[in-house]
Amino acid sequence: MGGWKGCCTTAMVGKILLIVGGINWGLVGVGMLMSKDWNVVNMLLGAWPMVEAIVYVLVGVAAVMKLIGCKCKKCMAGCASCGVENMDKKM
């Protein structure tokens, strides 16, 4: 797993959102198997449905950004945790 060092802020926030989203979906799945509701985002933000929806949208945007890859100068220079190697070597 790549480190946090050398990534742009957007890539770091995206990584955090993907971790939160992945853990939440895993807990939702396990909770469904046990007939429980373990949606942590809903437990924490259920009183604020608009904020909860924003968190879900941000997790989705982070996933799309991870698929596309970060195109900033810092990440294009070789941020291993962003999934992008040095583009000069590939060309």
PDB file of N, CA, C and O in Angstrom:
ATOM      1  N   MET A   1       0.851  -1.176   0.000  1.00  0.00           N
ATOM      2  CA  MET A   1       0.000   0.000   0.000  1.00  0.00           C
ATOM      3  C   MET A   1       0.892   1.234   0.000  1.00  0.00           C
ATOM      4  O   MET A   1       1.877   1.290   0.736  1.00  0.00           O
ATOM      5  N   GLY A   2       0.557   2.206  -0.810  1.00  0.00           N
ATOM      6  CA  GLY A   2       1.351   3.419  -0.904  1.00  0.00           C
ATOM      7  C   GLY A   2       1.231   4.261   0.350  1.00  0.00           C
ATOM      8  O   GLY A   2       0.276   4.136   1.116  1.00  0.00           O
ATOM      9  N   GLY A   3       2.207   5.112   0.542  1.00  0.00           N
ATOM     10  CA  GLY A   3       2.180   5.986   1.705  1.00  0.00           C
ATOM     11  C   GLY A   3       1.422   7.271   1.434  1.00  0.00           C
ATOM     12  O   GLY A   3       0.936   7.507   0.328  1.00  0.00           O
ATOM     13  N   TRP A   4       1.335   8.084   2.453  1.00  0.00           N
ATOM     14  CA  TRP A   4       0.642   9.358   2.340  1.00  0.00           C
ATOM     15  C   TRP A   4       1.578  10.436   1.825  1.00  0.00           C
ATOM     16  O   TRP A   4       1.131  11.447   1.283  1.00  0.00           O
ATOM     17  N   LYS A   5       2.857  10.225   1.993  1.00  0.00           N
ATOM     18  CA  LYS A   5       3.849  11.228   1.633  1.00  0.00           C
ATOM     19  C   LYS A   5       3.926  11.364   0.118  1.00  0.00           C
ATOM     20  O   LYS A   5       3.951  10.364  -0.600  1.00  0.00           O
ATOM     21  N   GLY A   6       3.963  12.592  -0.363  1.00  0.00           N
ATOM     22  CA  GLY A   6       4.117  12.815  -1.786  1.00  0.00           C
ATOM     23  C   GLY A   6       2.817  12.955  -2.552  1.00  0.00           C
ATOM     24  O   GLY A   6       2.842  13.250  -3.747  1.00  0.00           O
ATOM     25  N   CYS A   7       1.688  12.753  -1.903  1.00  0.00           N
ATOM     26  CA  CYS A   7       0.399  12.895  -2.573  1.00  0.00           C
ATOM     27  C   CYS A   7      -0.129  14.306  -2.406  1.00  0.00           C
ATOM     28  O   CYS A   7       0.197  15.002  -1.444  1.00  0.00           O
ATOM     29  N   CYS A   8      -0.941  14.711  -3.353  1.00  0.00           N
ATOM     30  CA  CYS A   8      -1.607  16.004  -3.203  1.00  0.00           C
ATOM     31  C   CYS A   8      -2.744  15.848  -2.192  1.00  0.00           C
ATOM     32  O   CYS A   8      -3.148  14.733  -1.864  1.00  0.00           O
ATOM     33  N   THR A   9      -3.243  16.960  -1.712  1.00  0.00           N
ATOM     34  CA  THR A   9      -4.308  16.939  -0.709  1.00  0.00           C
ATOM     35  C   THR A   9      -5.554  16.247  -1.241  1.00  0.00           C
ATOM     36  O   THR A   9      -6.211  15.505  -0.512  1.00  0.00           O
ATOM     37  N   THR A  10      -5.883  16.484  -2.502  1.00  0.00           N
ATOM     38  CA  THR A  10      -7.071  15.863  -3.094  1.00  0.00           C
ATOM     39  C   THR A  10      -6.945  14.346  -3.094  1.00  0.00           C
ATOM     40  O   THR A  10      -7.904  13.644  -2.774  1.00  0.00           O
ATOM     41  N   ALA A  11      -5.772  13.836  -3.450  1.00  0.00           N
ATOM     42  CA  ALA A  11      -5.565  12.387  -3.465  1.00  0.00           C
ATOM     43  C   ALA A  11      -5.650  11.806  -2.049  1.00  0.00           C
ATOM     44  O   ALA A  11      -6.189  10.717  -1.853  1.00  0.00           O
ATOM     45  N   MET A  12      -5.118  12.535  -1.067  1.00  0.00           N
ATOM     46  CA  MET A  12      -5.190  12.047   0.316  1.00  0.00           C
ATOM     47  C   MET A  12      -6.626  12.029   0.818  1.00  0.00           C
ATOM     48  O   MET A  12      -7.044  11.057   1.448  1.00  0.00           O
ATOM     49  N   VAL A  13      -7.389  13.085   0.552  1.00  0.00           N
ATOM     50  CA  VAL A  13      -8.791  13.128   0.975  1.00  0.00           C
ATOM     51  C   VAL A  13      -9.579  12.022   0.274  1.00  0.00           C
ATOM     52  O   VAL A  13     -10.420  11.365   0.888  1.00  0.00           O
ATOM     53  N   GLY A  14      -9.301  11.822  -1.009  1.00  0.00           N
ATOM     54  CA  GLY A  14      -9.961  10.752  -1.753  1.00  0.00           C
ATOM     55  C   GLY A  14      -9.671   9.389  -1.170  1.00  0.00           C
ATOM     56  O   GLY A  14     -10.561   8.543  -1.078  1.00  0.00           O
ATOM     57  N   LYS A  15      -8.422   9.171  -0.772  1.00  0.00           N
ATOM     58  CA  LYS A  15      -8.053   7.887  -0.177  1.00  0.00           C
ATOM     59  C   LYS A  15      -8.798   7.671   1.138  1.00  0.00           C
ATOM     60  O   LYS A  15      -9.284   6.571   1.403  1.00  0.00           O
ATOM     61  N   ILE A  16      -8.888   8.709   1.954  1.00  0.00           N
ATOM     62  CA  ILE A  16      -9.611   8.614   3.228  1.00  0.00           C
ATOM     63  C   ILE A  16     -11.090   8.303   2.979  1.00  0.00           C
ATOM     64  O   ILE A  16     -11.675   7.454   3.650  1.00  0.00           O
ATOM     65  N   LEU A  17     -11.688   9.006   2.001  1.00  0.00           N
ATOM     66  CA  LEU A  17     -13.102   8.765   1.683  1.00  0.00           C
ATOM     67  C   LEU A  17     -13.327   7.339   1.188  1.00  0.00           C
ATOM     68  O   LEU A  17     -14.335   6.721   1.532  1.00  0.00           O
ATOM     69  N   LEU A  18     -12.410   6.810   0.391  1.00  0.00           N
ATOM     70  CA  LEU A  18     -12.551   5.433  -0.086  1.00  0.00           C
ATOM     71  C   LEU A  18     -12.427   4.428   1.054  1.00  0.00           C
ATOM     72  O   LEU A  18     -13.128   3.416   1.069  1.00  0.00           O
ATOM     73  N   ILE A  19     -11.549   4.698   1.996  1.00  0.00           N
ATOM     74  CA  ILE A  19     -11.420   3.808   3.156  1.00  0.00           C
ATOM     75  C   ILE A  19     -12.691   3.839   3.988  1.00  0.00           C
ATOM     76  O   ILE A  19     -13.207   2.793   4.381  1.00  0.00           O
ATOM     77  N   VAL A  20     -13.199   5.043   4.257  1.00  0.00           N
ATOM     78  CA  VAL A  20     -14.450   5.176   5.024  1.00  0.00           C
ATOM     79  C   VAL A  20     -15.594   4.472   4.304  1.00  0.00           C
ATOM     80  O   VAL A  20     -16.358   3.731   4.923  1.00  0.00           O
ATOM     81  N   GLY A  21     -15.712   4.703   2.988  1.00  0.00           N
ATOM     82  CA  GLY A  21     -16.782   4.078   2.211  1.00  0.00           C
ATOM     83  C   GLY A  21     -16.661   2.568   2.178  1.00  0.00           C
ATOM     84  O   GLY A  21     -17.660   1.860   2.306  1.00  0.00           O
ATOM     85  N   GLY A  22     -15.440   2.069   2.007  1.00  0.00           N
ATOM     86  CA  GLY A  22     -15.237   0.620   1.965  1.00  0.00           C
ATOM     87  C   GLY A  22     -15.571  -0.056   3.283  1.00  0.00           C
ATOM     88  O   GLY A  22     -16.220  -1.102   3.305  1.00  0.00           O
ATOM     89  N   ILE A  23     -15.125   0.542   4.383  1.00  0.00           N
ATOM     90  CA  ILE A  23     -15.439  -0.012   5.699  1.00  0.00           C
ATOM     91  C   ILE A  23     -16.941   0.039   5.944  1.00  0.00           C
ATOM     92  O   ILE A  23     -17.517  -0.914   6.470  1.00  0.00           O
ATOM     93  N   ASN A  24     -17.577   1.140   5.567  1.00  0.00           N
ATOM     94  CA  ASN A  24     -19.016   1.268   5.766  1.00  0.00           C
ATOM     95  C   ASN A  24     -19.768   0.196   4.980  1.00  0.00           C
ATOM     96  O   ASN A  24     -20.646  -0.470   5.529  1.00  0.00           O
ATOM     97  N   TRP A  25     -19.429   0.022   3.689  1.00  0.00           N
ATOM     98  CA  TRP A  25     -20.110  -0.995   2.896  1.00  0.00           C
ATOM     99  C   TRP A  25     -19.848  -2.403   3.437  1.00  0.00           C
ATOM    100  O   TRP A  25     -20.748  -3.242   3.425  1.00  0.00           O
ATOM    101  N   GLY A  26     -18.639  -2.668   3.906  1.00  0.00           N
ATOM    102  CA  GLY A  26     -18.356  -3.972   4.518  1.00  0.00           C
ATOM    103  C   GLY A  26     -19.212  -4.212   5.748  1.00  0.00           C
ATOM    104  O   GLY A  26     -19.753  -5.302   5.933  1.00  0.00           O
ATOM    105  N   LEU A  27     -19.335  -3.194   6.586  1.00  0.00           N
ATOM    106  CA  LEU A  27     -20.174  -3.333   7.782  1.00  0.00           C
ATOM    107  C   LEU A  27     -21.656  -3.460   7.423  1.00  0.00           C
ATOM    108  O   LEU A  27     -22.392  -4.189   8.087  1.00  0.00           O
ATOM    109  N   VAL A  28     -22.094  -2.760   6.381  1.00  0.00           N
ATOM    110  CA  VAL A  28     -23.483  -2.903   5.938  1.00  0.00           C
ATOM    111  C   VAL A  28     -23.741  -4.346   5.506  1.00  0.00           C
ATOM    112  O   VAL A  28     -24.765  -4.930   5.861  1.00  0.00           O
ATOM    113  N   GLY A  29     -22.814  -4.914   4.743  1.00  0.00           N
ATOM    114  CA  GLY A  29     -22.970  -6.295   4.284  1.00  0.00           C
ATOM    115  C   GLY A  29     -22.983  -7.293   5.424  1.00  0.00           C
ATOM    116  O   GLY A  29     -23.836  -8.179   5.463  1.00  0.00           O
ATOM    117  N   VAL A  30     -22.048  -7.162   6.351  1.00  0.00           N
ATOM    118  CA  VAL A  30     -22.016  -8.064   7.511  1.00  0.00           C
ATOM    119  C   VAL A  30     -23.271  -7.880   8.353  1.00  0.00           C
ATOM    120  O   VAL A  30     -23.850  -8.854   8.833  1.00  0.00           O
ATOM    121  N   GLY A  31     -23.689  -6.637   8.532  1.00  0.00           N
ATOM    122  CA  GLY A  31     -24.905  -6.365   9.291  1.00  0.00           C
ATOM    123  C   GLY A  31     -26.129  -6.991   8.645  1.00  0.00           C
ATOM    124  O   GLY A  31     -27.004  -7.498   9.347  1.00  0.00           O
ATOM    125  N   MET A  32     -26.206  -6.964   7.316  1.00  0.00           N
ATOM    126  CA  MET A  32     -27.334  -7.586   6.618  1.00  0.00           C
ATOM    127  C   MET A  32     -27.353  -9.091   6.835  1.00  0.00           C
ATOM    128  O   MET A  32     -28.418  -9.686   6.995  1.00  0.00           O
ATOM    129  N   LEU A  33     -26.175  -9.706   6.839  1.00  0.00           N
ATOM    130  CA  LEU A  33     -26.098 -11.144   7.083  1.00  0.00           C
ATOM    131  C   LEU A  33     -26.548 -11.505   8.496  1.00  0.00           C
ATOM    132  O   LEU A  33     -27.042 -12.606   8.738  1.00  0.00           O
ATOM    133  N   MET A  34     -26.375 -10.576   9.418  1.00  0.00           N
ATOM    134  CA  MET A  34     -26.738 -10.820  10.814  1.00  0.00           C
ATOM    135  C   MET A  34     -28.064 -10.155  11.190  1.00  0.00           C
ATOM    136  O   MET A  34     -28.408 -10.073  12.369  1.00  0.00           O
ATOM    137  N   SER A  35     -28.810  -9.680  10.181  1.00  0.00           N
ATOM    138  CA  SER A  35     -30.090  -8.999  10.393  1.00  0.00           C
ATOM    139  C   SER A  35     -29.947  -7.781  11.314  1.00  0.00           C
ATOM    140  O   SER A  35     -30.786  -7.541  12.183  1.00  0.00           O
ATOM    141  N   LYS A  36     -28.884  -7.030  11.109  1.00  0.00           N
ATOM    142  CA  LYS A  36     -28.629  -5.811  11.882  1.00  0.00           C
ATOM    143  C   LYS A  36     -28.418  -4.650  10.917  1.00  0.00           C
ATOM    144  O   LYS A  36     -28.216  -4.862   9.721  1.00  0.00           O
ATOM    145  N   ASP A  37     -28.466  -3.438  11.429  1.00  0.00           N
ATOM    146  CA  ASP A  37     -28.180  -2.259  10.625  1.00  0.00           C
ATOM    147  C   ASP A  37     -26.884  -1.648  11.123  1.00  0.00           C
ATOM    148  O   ASP A  37     -26.860  -0.968  12.149  1.00  0.00           O
ATOM    149  N   TRP A  38     -25.790  -1.897  10.381  1.00  0.00           N
ATOM    150  CA  TRP A  38     -24.487  -1.392  10.774  1.00  0.00           C
ATOM    151  C   TRP A  38     -23.976  -0.335   9.808  1.00  0.00           C
ATOM    152  O   TRP A  38     -22.780  -0.281   9.524  1.00  0.00           O
ATOM    153  N   ASN A  39     -24.867   0.502   9.303  1.00  0.00           N
ATOM    154  CA  ASN A  39     -24.471   1.590   8.428  1.00  0.00           C
ATOM    155  C   ASN A  39     -23.937   2.714   9.305  1.00  0.00           C
ATOM    156  O   ASN A  39     -24.708   3.496   9.863  1.00  0.00           O
ATOM    157  N   VAL A  40     -22.614   2.792   9.425  1.00  0.00           N
ATOM    158  CA  VAL A  40     -21.976   3.729  10.339  1.00  0.00           C
ATOM    159  C   VAL A  40     -22.246   5.179   9.932  1.00  0.00           C
ATOM    160  O   VAL A  40     -22.461   6.033  10.792  1.00  0.00           O
ATOM    161  N   VAL A  41     -22.238   5.461   8.626  1.00  0.00           N
ATOM    162  CA  VAL A  41     -22.500   6.829   8.166  1.00  0.00           C
ATOM    163  C   VAL A  41     -23.902   7.247   8.591  1.00  0.00           C
ATOM    164  O   VAL A  41     -24.108   8.375   9.038  1.00  0.00           O
ATOM    165  N   ASN A  42     -24.862   6.342   8.454  1.00  0.00           N
ATOM    166  CA  ASN A  42     -26.226   6.644   8.872  1.00  0.00           C
ATOM    167  C   ASN A  42     -26.322   6.797  10.384  1.00  0.00           C
ATOM    168  O   ASN A  42     -27.052   7.654  10.883  1.00  0.00           O
ATOM    169  N   MET A  43     -25.585   5.966  11.111  1.00  0.00           N
ATOM    170  CA  MET A  43     -25.601   6.065  12.574  1.00  0.00           C
ATOM    171  C   MET A  43     -25.064   7.419  13.033  1.00  0.00           C
ATOM    172  O   MET A  43     -25.603   8.015  13.965  1.00  0.00           O
ATOM    173  N   LEU A  44     -24.009   7.905  12.385  1.00  0.00           N
ATOM    174  CA  LEU A  44     -23.386   9.163  12.786  1.00  0.00           C
ATOM    175  C   LEU A  44     -24.127  10.388  12.251  1.00  0.00           C
ATOM    176  O   LEU A  44     -24.210  11.412  12.929  1.00  0.00           O
ATOM    177  N   LEU A  45     -24.662  10.282  11.038  1.00  0.00           N
ATOM    178  CA  LEU A  45     -25.233  11.458  10.375  1.00  0.00           C
ATOM    179  C   LEU A  45     -26.713  11.319  10.049  1.00  0.00           C
ATOM    180  O   LEU A  45     -27.261  12.145   9.319  1.00  0.00           O
ATOM    181  N   GLY A  46     -27.367  10.294  10.574  1.00  0.00           N
ATOM    182  CA  GLY A  46     -28.770  10.041  10.260  1.00  0.00           C
ATOM    183  C   GLY A  46     -29.697  11.194  10.608  1.00  0.00           C
ATOM    184  O   GLY A  46     -30.739  11.366   9.977  1.00  0.00           O
ATOM    185  N   ALA A  47     -29.327  11.982  11.603  1.00  0.00           N
ATOM    186  CA  ALA A  47     -30.148  13.130  11.987  1.00  0.00           C
ATOM    187  C   ALA A  47     -30.043  14.251  10.954  1.00  0.00           C
ATOM    188  O   ALA A  47     -30.883  15.149  10.922  1.00  0.00           O
ATOM    189  N   TRP A  48     -29.015  14.198  10.113  1.00  0.00           N
ATOM    190  CA  TRP A  48     -28.798  15.199   9.075  1.00  0.00           C
ATOM    191  C   TRP A  48     -28.757  14.508   7.713  1.00  0.00           C
ATOM    192  O   TRP A  48     -27.675  14.270   7.176  1.00  0.00           O
ATOM    193  N   PRO A  49     -29.921  14.184   7.147  1.00  0.00           N
ATOM    194  CA  PRO A  49     -29.942  13.431   5.887  1.00  0.00           C
ATOM    195  C   PRO A  49     -29.196  14.117   4.736  1.00  0.00           C
ATOM    196  O   PRO A  49     -28.612  13.439   3.890  1.00  0.00           O
ATOM    197  N   MET A  50     -29.210  15.439   4.698  1.00  0.00           N
ATOM    198  CA  MET A  50     -28.514  16.146   3.621  1.00  0.00           C
ATOM    199  C   MET A  50     -26.998  15.947   3.748  1.00  0.00           C
ATOM    200  O   MET A  50     -26.321  15.733   2.742  1.00  0.00           O
ATOM    201  N   VAL A  51     -26.467  16.014   4.956  1.00  0.00           N
ATOM    202  CA  VAL A  51     -25.026  15.791   5.178  1.00  0.00           C
ATOM    203  C   VAL A  51     -24.668  14.346   4.861  1.00  0.00           C
ATOM    204  O   VAL A  51     -23.619  14.078   4.275  1.00  0.00           O
ATOM    205  N   GLU A  52     -25.534  13.417   5.244  1.00  0.00           N
ATOM    206  CA  GLU A  52     -25.312  12.001   4.940  1.00  0.00           C
ATOM    207  C   GLU A  52     -25.249  11.791   3.421  1.00  0.00           C
ATOM    208  O   GLU A  52     -24.378  11.072   2.930  1.00  0.00           O
ATOM    209  N   ALA A  53     -26.159  12.409   2.689  1.00  0.00           N
ATOM    210  CA  ALA A  53     -26.165  12.291   1.229  1.00  0.00           C
ATOM    211  C   ALA A  53     -24.893  12.885   0.627  1.00  0.00           C
ATOM    212  O   ALA A  53     -24.343  12.339  -0.329  1.00  0.00           O
ATOM    213  N   ILE A  54     -24.430  13.996   1.183  1.00  0.00           N
ATOM    214  CA  ILE A  54     -23.201  14.621   0.694  1.00  0.00           C
ATOM    215  C   ILE A  54     -22.009  13.692   0.896  1.00  0.00           C
ATOM    216  O   ILE A  54     -21.149  13.589   0.021  1.00  0.00           O
ATOM    217  N   VAL A  55     -21.951  13.013   2.043  1.00  0.00           N
ATOM    218  CA  VAL A  55     -20.861  12.059   2.295  1.00  0.00           C
ATOM    219  C   VAL A  55     -20.890  10.949   1.258  1.00  0.00           C
ATOM    220  O   VAL A  55     -19.842  10.584   0.725  1.00  0.00           O
ATOM    221  N   TYR A  56     -22.068  10.401   0.957  1.00  0.00           N
ATOM    222  CA  TYR A  56     -22.174   9.341  -0.047  1.00  0.00           C
ATOM    223  C   TYR A  56     -21.746   9.836  -1.428  1.00  0.00           C
ATOM    224  O   TYR A  56     -21.069   9.116  -2.163  1.00  0.00           O
ATOM    225  N   VAL A  57     -22.134  11.052  -1.782  1.00  0.00           N
ATOM    226  CA  VAL A  57     -21.736  11.616  -3.080  1.00  0.00           C
ATOM    227  C   VAL A  57     -20.223  11.808  -3.122  1.00  0.00           C
ATOM    228  O   VAL A  57     -19.598  11.506  -4.139  1.00  0.00           O
ATOM    229  N   LEU A  58     -19.629  12.298  -2.053  1.00  0.00           N
ATOM    230  CA  LEU A  58     -18.179  12.504  -2.015  1.00  0.00           C
ATOM    231  C   LEU A  58     -17.420  11.184  -2.128  1.00  0.00           C
ATOM    232  O   LEU A  58     -16.379  11.123  -2.782  1.00  0.00           O
ATOM    233  N   VAL A  59     -17.932  10.129  -1.497  1.00  0.00           N
ATOM    234  CA  VAL A  59     -17.301   8.810  -1.619  1.00  0.00           C
ATOM    235  C   VAL A  59     -17.376   8.338  -3.076  1.00  0.00           C
ATOM    236  O   VAL A  59     -16.413   7.778  -3.600  1.00  0.00           O
ATOM    237  N   GLY A  60     -18.515   8.565  -3.720  1.00  0.00           N
ATOM    238  CA  GLY A  60     -18.643   8.207  -5.131  1.00  0.00           C
ATOM    239  C   GLY A  60     -17.699   8.989  -6.024  1.00  0.00           C
ATOM    240  O   GLY A  60     -17.095   8.426  -6.937  1.00  0.00           O
ATOM    241  N   VAL A  61     -17.570  10.272  -5.769  1.00  0.00           N
ATOM    242  CA  VAL A  61     -16.646  11.115  -6.538  1.00  0.00           C
ATOM    243  C   VAL A  61     -15.207  10.650  -6.318  1.00  0.00           C
ATOM    244  O   VAL A  61     -14.412  10.628  -7.258  1.00  0.00           O
ATOM    245  N   ALA A  62     -14.871  10.280  -5.087  1.00  0.00           N
ATOM    246  CA  ALA A  62     -13.521   9.784  -4.787  1.00  0.00           C
ATOM    247  C   ALA A  62     -13.238   8.496  -5.563  1.00  0.00           C
ATOM    248  O   ALA A  62     -12.121   8.291  -6.040  1.00  0.00           O
ATOM    249  N   ALA A  63     -14.240   7.634  -5.688  1.00  0.00           N
ATOM    250  CA  ALA A  63     -14.057   6.390  -6.438  1.00  0.00           C
ATOM    251  C   ALA A  63     -13.818   6.673  -7.919  1.00  0.00           C
ATOM    252  O   ALA A  63     -12.950   6.055  -8.536  1.00  0.00           O
ATOM    253  N   VAL A  64     -14.573   7.591  -8.486  1.00  0.00           N
ATOM    254  CA  VAL A  64     -14.385   7.953  -9.893  1.00  0.00           C
ATOM    255  C   VAL A  64     -13.016   8.586 -10.090  1.00  0.00           C
ATOM    256  O   VAL A  64     -12.335   8.301 -11.075  1.00  0.00           O
ATOM    257  N   MET A  65     -12.605   9.448  -9.154  1.00  0.00           N
ATOM    258  CA  MET A  65     -11.285  10.065  -9.252  1.00  0.00           C
ATOM    259  C   MET A  65     -10.177   9.012  -9.176  1.00  0.00           C
ATOM    260  O   MET A  65      -9.159   9.132  -9.856  1.00  0.00           O
ATOM    261  N   LYS A  66     -10.371   7.998  -8.363  1.00  0.00           N
ATOM    262  CA  LYS A  66      -9.370   6.933  -8.252  1.00  0.00           C
ATOM    263  C   LYS A  66      -9.285   6.151  -9.565  1.00  0.00           C
ATOM    264  O   LYS A  66      -8.199   5.745  -9.980  1.00  0.00           O
ATOM    265  N   LEU A  67     -10.433   5.943 -10.216  1.00  0.00           N
ATOM    266  CA  LEU A  67     -10.434   5.259 -11.512  1.00  0.00           C
ATOM    267  C   LEU A  67      -9.706   6.066 -12.577  1.00  0.00           C
ATOM    268  O   LEU A  67      -8.933   5.519 -13.364  1.00  0.00           O
ATOM    269  N   ILE A  68      -9.955   7.355 -12.594  1.00  0.00           N
ATOM    270  CA  ILE A  68      -9.364   8.236 -13.598  1.00  0.00           C
ATOM    271  C   ILE A  68      -7.914   8.534 -13.263  1.00  0.00           C
ATOM    272  O   ILE A  68      -7.066   8.601 -14.153  1.00  0.00           O
ATOM    273  N   GLY A  69      -7.629   8.712 -11.979  1.00  0.00           N
ATOM    274  CA  GLY A  69      -6.288   9.060 -11.536  1.00  0.00           C
ATOM    275  C   GLY A  69      -6.151  10.564 -11.394  1.00  0.00           C
ATOM    276  O   GLY A  69      -6.765  11.330 -12.137  1.00  0.00           O
ATOM    277  N   CYS A  70      -5.354  10.972 -10.448  1.00  0.00           N
ATOM    278  CA  CYS A  70      -5.130  12.396 -10.203  1.00  0.00           C
ATOM    279  C   CYS A  70      -4.188  12.942 -11.267  1.00  0.00           C
ATOM    280  O   CYS A  70      -3.165  12.328 -11.572  1.00  0.00           O
ATOM    281  N   LYS A  71      -4.526  14.075 -11.823  1.00  0.00           N
ATOM    282  CA  LYS A  71      -3.741  14.653 -12.918  1.00  0.00           C
ATOM    283  C   LYS A  71      -2.925  15.875 -12.487  1.00  0.00           C
ATOM    284  O   LYS A  71      -2.418  16.611 -13.333  1.00  0.00           O
ATOM    285  N   CYS A  72      -2.796  16.092 -11.179  1.00  0.00           N
ATOM    286  CA  CYS A  72      -2.028  17.256 -10.736  1.00  0.00           C
ATOM    287  C   CYS A  72      -0.529  17.003 -10.946  1.00  0.00           C
ATOM    288  O   CYS A  72      -0.104  15.865 -11.142  1.00  0.00           O
ATOM    289  N   LYS A  73       0.248  18.064 -10.902  1.00  0.00           N
ATOM    290  CA  LYS A  73       1.689  17.964 -11.142  1.00  0.00           C
ATOM    291  C   LYS A  73       2.370  17.067 -10.121  1.00  0.00           C
ATOM    292  O   LYS A  73       3.267  16.294 -10.459  1.00  0.00           O
ATOM    293  N   LYS A  74       1.940  17.174  -8.872  1.00  0.00           N
ATOM    294  CA  LYS A  74       2.575  16.395  -7.801  1.00  0.00           C
ATOM    295  C   LYS A  74       2.353  14.899  -8.016  1.00  0.00           C
ATOM    296  O   LYS A  74       3.272  14.097  -7.848  1.00  0.00           O
ATOM    297  N   CYS A  75       1.131  14.534  -8.386  1.00  0.00           N
ATOM    298  CA  CYS A  75       0.824  13.122  -8.601  1.00  0.00           C
ATOM    299  C   CYS A  75       1.404  12.616  -9.918  1.00  0.00           C
ATOM    300  O   CYS A  75       1.828  11.463 -10.005  1.00  0.00           O
ATOM    301  N   MET A  76       1.425  13.457 -10.929  1.00  0.00           N
ATOM    302  CA  MET A  76       1.974  13.036 -12.216  1.00  0.00           C
ATOM    303  C   MET A  76       3.483  12.802 -12.124  1.00  0.00           C
ATOM    304  O   MET A  76       4.056  12.100 -12.958  1.00  0.00           O
ATOM    305  N   ALA A  77       4.125  13.389 -11.114  1.00  0.00           N
ATOM    306  CA  ALA A  77       5.566  13.214 -10.946  1.00  0.00           C
ATOM    307  C   ALA A  77       5.918  11.853 -10.350  1.00  0.00           C
ATOM    308  O   ALA A  77       7.087  11.468 -10.322  1.00  0.00           O
ATOM    309  N   GLY A  78       4.907  11.125  -9.874  1.00  0.00           N
ATOM    310  CA  GLY A  78       5.215   9.785  -9.411  1.00  0.00           C
ATOM    311  C   GLY A  78       4.662   9.424  -8.051  1.00  0.00           C
ATOM    312  O   GLY A  78       5.342   8.743  -7.283  1.00  0.00           O
ATOM    313  N   CYS A  79       3.482   9.841  -7.730  1.00  0.00           N
ATOM    314  CA  CYS A  79       2.858   9.486  -6.457  1.00  0.00           C
ATOM    315  C   CYS A  79       2.399   8.038  -6.517  1.00  0.00           C
ATOM    316  O   CYS A  79       1.394   7.737  -7.161  1.00  0.00           O
ATOM    317  N   ALA A  80       3.115   7.139  -5.859  1.00  0.00           N
ATOM    318  CA  ALA A  80       2.801   5.717  -5.918  1.00  0.00           C
ATOM    319  C   ALA A  80       1.428   5.406  -5.334  1.00  0.00           C
ATOM    320  O   ALA A  80       0.737   4.527  -5.847  1.00  0.00           O
ATOM    321  N   SER A  81       1.016   6.094  -4.287  1.00  0.00           N
ATOM    322  CA  SER A  81      -0.265   5.787  -3.662  1.00  0.00           C
ATOM    323  C   SER A  81      -1.441   6.315  -4.470  1.00  0.00           C
ATOM    324  O   SER A  81      -2.583   5.927  -4.222  1.00  0.00           O
ATOM    325  N   CYS A  82      -1.177   7.203  -5.446  1.00  0.00           N
ATOM    326  CA  CYS A  82      -2.246   7.698  -6.320  1.00  0.00           C
ATOM    327  C   CYS A  82      -2.448   6.745  -7.492  1.00  0.00           C
ATOM    328  O   CYS A  82      -3.386   6.906  -8.273  1.00  0.00           O
ATOM    329  N   GLY A  83      -1.566   5.750  -7.615  1.00  0.00           N
ATOM    330  CA  GLY A  83      -1.687   4.796  -8.696  1.00  0.00           C
ATOM    331  C   GLY A  83      -1.097   5.292 -10.014  1.00  0.00           C
ATOM    332  O   GLY A  83      -1.396   4.736 -11.071  1.00  0.00           O
ATOM    333  N   VAL A  84      -0.269   6.322  -9.963  1.00  0.00           N
ATOM    334  CA  VAL A  84       0.320   6.882 -11.173  1.00  0.00           C
ATOM    335  C   VAL A  84       1.836   6.827 -11.040  1.00  0.00           C
ATOM    336  O   VAL A  84       2.396   7.326 -10.065  1.00  0.00           O
ATOM    337  N   GLU A  85       2.492   6.224 -12.013  1.00  0.00           N
ATOM    338  CA  GLU A  85       3.946   6.212 -12.017  1.00  0.00           C
ATOM    339  C   GLU A  85       4.431   7.420 -12.793  1.00  0.00           C
ATOM    340  O   GLU A  85       3.630   8.162 -13.362  1.00  0.00           O
ATOM    341  N   ASN A  86       5.713   7.615 -12.819  1.00  0.00           N
ATOM    342  CA  ASN A  86       6.287   8.729 -13.555  1.00  0.00           C
ATOM    343  C   ASN A  86       5.909   8.604 -15.027  1.00  0.00           C
ATOM    344  O   ASN A  86       6.284   7.641 -15.697  1.00  0.00           O
ATOM    345  N   MET A  87       5.166   9.585 -15.519  1.00  0.00           N
ATOM    346  CA  MET A  87       4.651   9.533 -16.891  1.00  0.00           C
ATOM    347  C   MET A  87       5.762   9.637 -17.925  1.00  0.00           C
ATOM    348  O   MET A  87       5.590   9.168 -19.050  1.00  0.00           O
ATOM    349  N   ASP A  88       6.908  10.242 -17.576  1.00  0.00           N
ATOM    350  CA  ASP A  88       8.007  10.354 -18.525  1.00  0.00           C
ATOM    351  C   ASP A  88       8.565   8.980 -18.888  1.00  0.00           C
ATOM    352  O   ASP A  88       9.001   8.770 -20.020  1.00  0.00           O
ATOM    353  N   LYS A  89       8.556   8.053 -17.949  1.00  0.00           N
ATOM    354  CA  LYS A  89       9.066   6.713 -18.196  1.00  0.00           C
ATOM    355  C   LYS A  89       8.152   5.926 -19.118  1.00  0.00           C
ATOM    356  O   LYS A  89       8.623   5.060 -19.855  1.00  0.00           O
ATOM    357  N   LYS A  90       6.863   6.206 -19.093  1.00  0.00           N
ATOM    358  CA  LYS A  90       5.901   5.461 -19.907  1.00  0.00           C
ATOM    359  C   LYS A  90       5.911   5.934 -21.359  1.00  0.00           C
ATOM    360  O   LYS A  90       5.541   5.174 -22.255  1.00  0.00           O
ATOM    361  N   MET A  91       6.325   7.163 -21.603  1.00  0.00           N
ATOM    362  CA  MET A  91       6.244   7.715 -22.965  1.00  0.00           C
ATOM    363  C   MET A  91       7.512   7.525 -23.712  1.00  0.00           C
ATOM    364  O   MET A  91       7.613   7.931 -24.870  1.00  0.00           O
TER     365      MET A  91
END
